[in-house]
Amino acid sequence: MAEDDEPRFSKADMDDELALELPDADLGDLSNDFHPAIQRKLFVNISDADYELISAPLRLVSRFLMEPTLIFYWYALIFGRRDKLSTELEQKYGQPIYSFHCAPPSNPRGGMSTHDIRATLEALMSLEESVEFHFTTISSDLTWGFSQPISYDLQPLLKYEGAPPQGDGVSVALNSKILAILRRNDISISQRLRVQYFLALGILHEFAHVVHIATTSAPKDKNGYEISPNLEPFYEDDRQAECGYACSQALINGTVEAINDRLDCEHGLWIAKWPAVWSRHESGVEGMLVPERRKPRKFCTSMVISMEHIQPLFTDQFWEHDVKRYGARELRITGKKKRLGYRFPAGVDYDSNHDGIPSDDSSNESWRIPANGIEGRIKRA
């Protein structure tokens, strides 16, 4: 393997965390209905067999979309208050920059009413008229997909009956390499579960972009021409304006990446709070400009995700019992689930070959929290 493809942790460390293989792993029994916005007819260039192949991650996406914790996020993005930010940001990015908030414009200090919740759920359901999915060749292994506006066949999302249309229909391109990985019969059940989880989070990420594009008209310059790209707003007080990552942060308290940027997730998955320490401003990540405000944190830590966390996500029992009883905290990597991590320092520029990881790894630290959680020991990578 090339140096950049070396696992960041020893196999013993990963085995201790059950991060690669889970004894007696199975593919689960998720049987919930598909959300209307990811039904079969919207995947325009795959076979019925391939749709069945991705049915488990799509059922997981359907669970994520309807999770009560995320309803606040969807409401904020579709109906919530929009605050225009400073003229300095507008001058910097060449168009008005906004933040969006859950509190409705009519009640800036209030929460969501039953009517608000119903309107949000109905809007998400109606996305089936605004979106299509297709798998396509994407050269980068750093990208699971991207969303782009289209002005034919699909319609912008109407926020409510009789509302004037704003935004565009949306085409979501997903990386065909992920589909090819799932077609393989030489990967373990645990690895397949990781790929399915990673794909589900990727589709959820794109959904946030879909909602923004389908509900927000592009700004226009003084001559009436649309400004491109139509930059996304900041969620609440976020440092970066990227709706997909903000959605993931709201649901699972971080963003999940494949260790060593492997789409096949062979080396495992890890999660870090978003935004991370490196800057993505004007980096062209996924062809997008990502507005920023304020300086980044001094460091961030990516925590390895155990298969003990991923396996239950694909079972009805987990959703019908654990999540219903304890809420979204069951979806998050918190407390005793955070044991093995890798710390990245600030001042790291984005690099397409390292995804923000400095080339001199000696400046980073890997660390483990012992089972008793009392005495942590830090060691150099």
Order of alpha helices (4+ residues) and beta strands (2+ residues): alpha-alpha-alpha-alpha-beta-alpha-beta-alpha-beta-beta-beta-alpha-alpha-beta-alpha-beta-beta-beta-alpha-beta-beta-beta
